[in-house]
Amino acid sequence: MCNLYSMTSNSQAIREIAKVLEDRTGNLQPLPEIYPNTMAPIVRNGTNGRELVMARWGMLTPPGYLKGHCGVTNIRNPGSAWWKRWEGVAHRCLVPLTAFSELERLPDGKSRPAWFVRSDGEQLAFFAGI
């Protein structure tokens, strides 16, 4: 998952596309900038079927990476024993989004967000998450 994305569509659209049975988000407001460790909507398997809920996104960072590092937001080594506890279906979700951003390196060495959106005109897309 990227370090910055947006979700500016509405809960009705998410419910229809993801076949959500229960919406627990309340009055879902547009979220133009969603960063790690912030609340955002996800679709997960609940006891009565798919549910739309707000959750804090990101992964627990292995302790060795916390010193002098901002933390881990992407699993780059799925073979690591650290991630095994979250591999099961119970920890999977869909993350609805309308755009995501990756840093673009500029000629002067600085960087800025480069935003990516669907080219087919559709508003919603999903990341698979754990």
ZIRAPE-V302239 format. One record per helix or strand of 3 or more residues. SS is the DSSP state (@ for helix, = for strand). FROM is the first residue (numbers start at 1). TO is the last residue. If there is no record, write none. Layout:
ss:SS from:FROM to:TO
ss:SS from:FROM to:TO
This chain:
ss:= from:4 to:7
ss:@ from:11 to:18
ss:= from:31 to:35
ss:= from:39 to:46
ss:= from:49 to:56
ss:@ from:63 to:65
ss:@ from:81 to:86
ss:@ from:89 to:91
ss:= from:93 to:97
ss:= from:99 to:105
ss:= from:111 to:116
ss:= from:125 to:129
